[in-house]
Amino acid sequence: MQSKKVTGIERIKEPRGLAVDSLRKILYVVDGNAGSPKLYAARMYHTKDGNVACELPKLVALGLTSNWVTVDFRGKVFFVASNQILSIPVSVVTHKLDGATLIADATATPVDEAPVEADKVKEETGKAEAEGPSVVYDGGKVTGVSMPIGLAVDGYRMFWSNGENGKQDGSIVQGVENPLGSDKVNKLATNIPLAHGVCITSSRVYYTDEENNVFSTKVNGGEVTTVTDKLQKPRGCAFDGDGTVFVADQGDNKIVSFAGAGADLGPRRLTLSLVVQEPFGLAVLHGSEAYNNGAPRSAALVVAIVASLVALLL
């Protein structure tokens, strides 16, 4: 597997969680710099030589309490702050991105560091949804929300890992993206007190712990399977939609993969996909504009590491 650095986002000092809106070609990155995570968005494009690059990243949200972010096929983005799971509609993000046409310059002074002004968006777009972040689930009101860390969505369902009280409130919990005031959520697993990255296939949920393990259960819960206990600090995971799950092993400086599309799954044989310094978040860019040595392919895997961003071209 070949790796290339994503250019244009050098201002993000400590990229952590990643999400990609493949339809709109928007990359979301959580900057964990100085222990105060911020959410950025940047438009993606392909250069003439087939590499992935980004326009100037724009600050979308401050005060996050998790390094993870996810986005659904509608373009709605989800993140965590103050024991709440929040969402922002795509209209707010695109308004922010459309406000700047400059291509990022690593030597330039960062500009436009303010989150989007919701009232201005609403005035210009006339959309009631353009009101900035909305609370999806509040940990102060919903049992099952206990300092969430990882997030995953499929357009209807939402899955999150809890950073506290996982054995009581759920290591992995399932709700819906639009709960309409309901506090009903489902604990899918209670095997560990703290979980990290989460990714989903059509039938299974995969999640990582603090130490060595990747676990899996069905999307509706049930028996928990240990996929592997051979990693050193697994963090983000991503499903490519074509049968393969990728996991970032931060402690062993590598990305591994395994076959993960089956409904029934026990321990799996791991394949080394890439050696890379301290990988953390993973996301998949789908579409015909993904390239490998100039040839169109079906997808490109985008990986966040401590010092920069790397694109894994499949």
N, C-alpha and C positions, 0 to 999 in steps of 0.2 A: 504494500500500500504506500502511496506517495503522499508527501505532505508539503504544503506551501503556506506561507504566512499570508494572512488576510491583511491587506494594507488599508489605510484610511482611518483607523481607530486607535492610533497610538496614544491619544489623550487618555484612554481608559487604562489606568495604572495597574489594576489587579482584577482582570476579568475572571468571573467565577461562573455563575449560572448563565445558560444560553437558551434561547428559543428562536425558532425561525418561522416566520409567516411566509411560506413558500409561494402562495398565490400572489401576494403583494410584494414579495422580495424585500422583506424587512427583517433585519437582525436585531434581536433584543439581547442586551448584555447587562448583567448586574456587576457593577464595580464595587468590590468589597474593600476598597482602599481605606486605610485608617479605621477599620472596624465599623464604618457607618455606610452600609450598602446603599447605592443609588442605582436606579434603573435607567438605562439609555436605550435609544432606538436609532437605527441607521439604515438607510436604503442600501441594498446590495446590487451589484452589477458585475458583469464579467468583462474583463479587459480583452483586448484583441488577441492576446496570447493565451486566453482561456483561464486565467487566474481569477479568483474571487477578490473583489475589493468593495469598499464601503464609502459612501459619502460621509460628510461630517456628522458624527453622532450627536443626538439631541437628548437632553435630560428630560425624562418623562416623570419620574417620581423620586422623592427623597424619603429618608427615614425608614427604609426597609429593615426588617429584623430577620430576614432569611436571604441567603445568596442564590435562591432559585426563582425561576420565572417560567411560565408556560403560555402558549397562545393556541387558540382553537382555529378551525378552518374559516370562521367568520371574521377573524382578525382581532377578536377580543383577547386582551392580555391579562394575565392573573399573576399576582405576587402577594407577599406576606408582609404585614407591618403591625406591630403592637398586638400580637395574638389575634389578628384578623386576616382573613383571606379577602383580598380586594380585587376588583377588576376595573379596567379602563376600556371603553369602546374604541374601535379602530379609527373613528372619525376624529377623536381627540389626538391620537398619535399622528395621523396623516396631516392634520392641521399643523401640528408642531413641526413635522418634517418639511412640509411645503413652505414653511416660513424662512428657510435658508436654502440657497442654491449653490453655496460654496462647496468645493471638494476639500476634504480634510487635508490640512498641512501640519505635519508633525512638529514643525518648528514655529508654528503660529501660536499666538496667545489664544486660549480657549474663549469662545464667545457664547452668548445665549445660554447662560447657565441656569435660567429660571424654568421651573416646571410650567406647563401650559396653563394659561389663564382661562378657566372654564367659562366665565361670563362672556369673554370675547369670542370664544369658539361658538357658544350658543347664539350670540348675536349674529355672527357671520354665517353660520350654517343653518340656523333656524331649527336645529334638531334638539329635542328634549333630552336625548341620550348623551349629548355632549356636555356633561356636567362634571367631568373629572372622575376620580376614583369612586367606586361604589362598594359598599361592604357586601360580600357574598355570604360569608359565615363569620360570626363574632364569637371568639372563644369565651367571652364573658357570659354568653347566653346559650351556647350550644355545647353540650357534652360530646366530646369527640374531637374538639379543636383545642389542642394543647401545645402551643408554641409550634405551629407547623413549620416544616423545613422544605421538603420536596413537594412538587406539584406536577400533576399531569391531567390533561383534559382531552375529550374526544368529540366535543361539540354538543354533548348532552350530559355526560357524566363527568364528575371531578373526583380525583384521587389525591390524597395528600398523606405525607408521613409526619408523624408527630415527634417533636424534639423533646418532649417531656411526657411522663406517665403513660408510655405506650402500652404497658401491660394492663392498665386500667381503662384508658380512653381510646386505645387502638394504636398499634404500631402503624398500620395502614388503614385509612378510613375512606369511605366512598360516600359522596353526596351527588347533587346535581348542580349544574352550572347556574341555573336560575331557580333557586329554592322557593321563591315567592313567599318569603316569610316563614317557611316551615323550618323546624329545627331537627327534622328527622334525618339522621345519617346512619350509615352501617359500618360497624367495625369489621374489617375483613381479616385482620390478623392482630394478635396480641402477644407475639412471641418475644419481642425485644422492647426495652424501654425507650430507645431512641433509634429512629431510622433516618436515612439521608435521601439519596436520589430515588426517584420513582419514574418508571416508564411502563407503557401499556401496549399490549397487542389486542386483537379482537377478543381474545379469550382469557388472557392472563395478565397479572400485574407483577412486575419485577421491582425489587427495592434492595437497597444496600444498607449495611450497618456501619458502625464506627470502626470496626476492627478488620475482619477478614472475609465477611460473608456476603453473598448475594442470595436473596430468598425469592420465592415465587408463590403465588396463590391464584386461584381463579378470580375473575373480575367480580363475582358475586360472593367471594369468600369460600372458606373450606379449609382443607388440609394445607399446611405450609410446607413447602419443599425447599431444602437447601440446594441451590444450583451449584454453588462452589463455596468452599471455605479456604481457598488457597490464595486469596489476594491479601494485600498489606494495608490498604486504606481505600476501599472502594467508595466512590462518590457518585458522579453522575452516570446515568444509563440512558440509552436511546434505542428505539426500534426503528429500523429502516423501512418498514412496510413491506419488505420482501423476504422476510423469514429470519433476519439476523438481528440479535441484540448486541449492542456495544456497551462496554463498561469502562469507565476511567478508573484506573488503579493509581491513585495519587501517591501512595507510599512506595510503589515499585516503579514509578515513571514509565507507565505503559498503558496502552489501550488494548483490551482483549475483546473477543467476540465469541458468540456461540449461537447455535440454532435455537430459536426461541418462539417459533410461530405455533407449535403444537399445543393442543388443549391440555394434554397430559404430559407432564414433564418432571423428570427426576434430575439427579446430578448430570451435568453436561460437560463435555470435553471443550476446553477453552482453546482458542486460537489467538496467537499474538498478532495484533493488527498493526501496531505502531509503537515504537519507543519514543517517548516525548516527556519533557521535564514537567513533573507534577500536574498531570491533567486533572481537571475538575468537572466542568460542565460539558455536556454533549448535546448536539441538536442535529437534525437532518434537513438538508435543503433538497426538496423534491423538484422535479420538472425537467423539461428537455433542454434547459439552458445550463444544466450542470455539465462540466467538461472534465475530460481526462486527456491531457496532452493534446488539447485542441479538438478532440472528438466528443460529440454530444453523448452523454450517458444519462441514466435515469435519476441519479441522486448524487449528492455530495455531502459528506459528513463534516460538520464544523465543530471544532474542539476548542474549549477555553483552557488556557494554561496560566500560570501565575504571571508571567512577564509579557505575554503576547497572545495572539490568536493564531491558530493553525487550521487550515482546511485539509481534510483527508479526502482525496479524490478517489472515488470508487470506480 
